[in-house]
């Protein structure tokens, strides 16, 4: 076995021009309760972009990327859940196995508080991975760790979605596109917003029922309420944050559910609290989900046949270019890395 493997490191001063392609020591054989995984793919999230570009603080030399998918090369003593040759995908919060969230920070999240998956091989305890869905490519599986599981938790775990519900998805990033696919598979009506008519056409192909260009219609929350006969939607996938939350509160039904997932418009701002209270709506902040949530999600994907939308694939060493493409906002769905 080679002594060194390829990896990427973030160097201080942080920024996309300072992502270093380097070699690190091979992690060797797994110990008790560990598996050795050959990483084959990752996918880009806004969180990864924040870490790499320097506005989410991390340590000098950090290996980025929260999502990793690959193949088990060796298992340590006592490992029963995995076998050599199994296709696996990483978990975002390795210490959060089940139940309500016990974490409120990213100190144990790969690619942020600890080294991530922009490297060829890792040796980790088994809880850092679950099985991939059968029939998925490594790149497709890599979209599940962060974006896919967030959409699943928002709609299924927290939202308790039912057939006949209505769901509003904002923009065309990984979480929103996944949420549209999941909502349609579960018998819901989907309302989708984007600033691009071309992307709205893509949403139509995925089964979205109502399409709104938010640049042409800045009062899209009222429009959604009109389209629902004044009732509002049962679930809002809120990825914008303070800049979009007032419209999401306009759009949500009385006693509806807003899943607060993203801060694309900033980390704080004005919230119309009286209107939220009058709506008696539930505003639920969430960050991804537990390992058990991920295992349930994988089983669901094997049943419903959903495949994630992968917009574009880059090589590992082209991570900076992949982030620059993410910056343009041209993508629909997920941007992936393949090693």
N, C-alpha and C positions, 0 to 999 in steps of 0.2 A: 504494500500500500504506500502511495506517495506520502512524503513528509509534509508537503504543502498543498493548500487548496486556494482557488481564486476567491476573492471577496471584495466588497466595496466598503469603504470607510468614509464617514463624514468628518471633514477636517475644519478646525477653527482657524480663520473666520468662516462660519457656515454660509453656504450658498450653493446653488447648482453648479457653479464653476469650480467648486472645491470638493467634488466627490472623487475620491481616489480609488483607482483600480489597483489592488495589491494582492499579495499572497500572505496567508496566515497558516499557522501550524495545523495540520490535520488533527481533528479531535480524538482520533483513535477509536478503540473499541468501547461499546457501552458497558457500564457497570450494572449492578442489580437495579431492576426497575426501569432501566433506560433502553432507548432504541437509537440506532444510528440510521439517519435518513439522508439519502441523496436528494438534494433539492433540485427540482426540475422547472419550477415556475413560481412567480409571485404576481401580485396585482397591485396597482397604484390606488391609494386612497388620499383624500384631502389631508388626513392626519399625517400620512407619510410625507406629503409635500410640505406640510408645516414644519416637520422635524428637519427635513433635508435643506429647506431654504432658510432655516434659522429663527423663525418666529415662534416655534415651540422649542424651548431650551432642552438640550441633551448634552451628553459628555463628548469631549473631543475624542475622535476615533471610533465613535459609535457605528456599528454595522446596521444599516437601515432596513426597512420593510417589515411590516407586521404580518403579512400573508405569505405562507409558504406551502407548496405542495410537492410531493415527491414519493420516493419508493424506499421502503425499509430494507436496509442492507445487512443489518445484524441486530440481534436482540440480546439484552442482558439477562442475567439470572432472574427467574421468577416472573418474567413477562409472559402473560397468557393472552392478552387482548390482541396482540399483533404477531404476525409471522414474517419471516424474510420474504420479500417480494410483494408484500401488501402495499397498495397505494394509499397514502395518507395525506391529510391536510391539517394545518396548524390551528391552534386555538388562540384567540386574542388575549384572554385573561386565563393563563394556565392554572392559576390557583382557584379560580371560580368554577367549581365542579357542578354545583346544582343549587337550587333554591334561590332566595332573593339575593340581590347583588351585595357582596361584602366588600367591594372595592370602590374607591372614590378618586383614584388617580391612575397614572400610567407607569408607576414605578416598576411593575413586573410585566409590562407589555413589551413583547419583542419589537425591536425597531425604534423604541422610545426609551424606556427605563433600563432595558437590557438589550443586548445585541439581537438583531433580527435575522431575516432570511435572505439577505443579498450576499449569499455565499453558497458554495457547492455542496457542503456537507455539514450537518449538525448532529450532535449527540445530546439527547434530552430525555427527561423522565416522560413516561407514557402519556401523562395528562396534557402534555404540550401538543398532542395530536389526536385526531379521530380518523376513522376510515373515510376515504373519498366515496361519493356516490358511484355506483357501478356504471360504466359507460361514459364517464366524464374524462376529458383530457386533463392533464395537470394544470394547464392554464385556466380551464373552466373551473376546476376545483379551487384554485387559488382565489377566485372571486368570492368564495363562500365565507371565509374567515371573518371579514369585517362587513362588507356591503350586504352580502346575502343574508347573513345571520341577523344583522340590524333590521332589515325589512321583515324577516320572519318574526322576530321578537315584537316589533311594532304592531304587526297585524294579528299574529296568532297568539303569542304568549301574553302580551299586555292588552292587545286590542280585542281578543276573544271574537274575532271576525266570524260572521255567519253569512250563509248564502242570502242574497238579497240586500246586503249592506252596500253602502256607497263609500268610495275611497277617493281622496284627492291627492295626487302626487305632484310635487313641485320640481320643475327642471328635469334634466335628463341624465343625471349622474347615476352611478352604480346602484345606490340604495333605491332611488325612485323608480328606475327601470325594473329592478327586481320586484319592488312592491307592486307595480302594475301587473307583472306576470303572475305573481302569487295571488293577488286579489282576483284576477280573472279565473285562475284555476279553482278558486274557492267560491265562485258564483257571485262575485260582487260587480257592481257598476263602477267604472273607473273614469274619473275626471283628471285630465293631464294638462299641465301648463308648461310652456317653453317660450323663449324669445325667438325661436326659429320655426318657421312653418315646415321646413324640411324635417326637423326633428319631430314635429307633431305628426307628420305623415308616418314616420317610423313608429310612433306610439299607436297610430291607427292600425298598422300592420300587426302590432302585438295585441290588439283587441280593445284598446282604450275606446270608451264610448263617447266621450265629449272632450273636445280639444280647445284650449284657450291660449292665445298668444298674449302673454302678460305685458309685452311692450306696447302692443296695440290697445290693450285693455287693462290699465293700471288698477282699476276697481274690480279685479277678477274675483274677489271674495263675494261681492254682491252678485256678480254674474253666475257664480256657482249656486248661490242660494236661489236665484231665479230659475236656473235649469232644474233644480230639485223641487220646484213648485213652492218655494219659500221655506222648505224644511231644513236645508243644509245637509252636509255629508256626515256620515257616521265616524269616519276616520280621516285625519289629515297627516300626511307624511311630511313633516315640517323640517326641511333641511336648510332653510335660509337664515333663521334666527330673527333678530330684532327688526330687520328690514321687511320681512314678509309676515311676521307673526300677527300684526293687526288684521291683515287680509285673511289669514287662516282662521282667526277668531270670527271674522265675518262669515266665513264659509261653513264653519262647523255647525252641526245640528245641536239643538238643546240636548244636554246630557251626552254629547258626542265626545270623541277622544282625539286629542292632538298629540302625536308622538314627536317630541322635540329632540331632533337628532343632530342637526348641523348648525354651524355658526358662519355660514358663507358670507353673511352681510355684516359680521362683527360679533363681538362677544358680549356686548350689553347695549341696552337702548330702552326706549319707551314701550311699555306694554299697556294696552287698554284694559286694566284690571277689572273695572266696573262691568265692562261688556262680557269679559270672560266669566265673571261671577254670575251675571244675569243669564248667561247661556248655561250655567251649571255644568260646564264642560270640564273634562279632565285633561290637564296639561301635564304629560308624563315625560320627564327627561329620561333619556336612555343612552347607554353606550354599549353596543353590541349585545352579548349575552353569555350564558354559561356553557360549559362543555356539554351538559345534558341537553340544553336547548339545541346545540349544534348537532348532536346525534339524532335528535328528533327531526331536525331540519333535513339532514341527509336522508333519513328514511322517507320523508315526504317527497323529496326530489326523485327518489327511486320509484315512487308510486305515480307522481303526477307528470313525470317526463319533461319538466321544465329544463331548458338549457339556458345558461346565462348569455347575455349579449356581450360579446367581446368585440370591441371597436377596432383595436389595433394592437399588435404584438411587437415588442422591442427585445433586443438581446440584453443580457444582464449588464454588460459594460456600457450600454447606451442609456442607462437609467436617467442621466441628466436630460437627454433629448426627449425621453418619455415624459418627464415632468414638464418640460417646456411645451410639449404637445398638450398636456393636461391644462397648463396655464391658458392656452388659447380658448379653451371651452368648446372646441369643435366636436369633442367626442360624444357619442351616444352609448351609454353603458360603460363597460370597463376597459381600461388600458392594462395590458399584461406584459410581464417579462417572461421569456423562456430561456433556459440555460442550456 
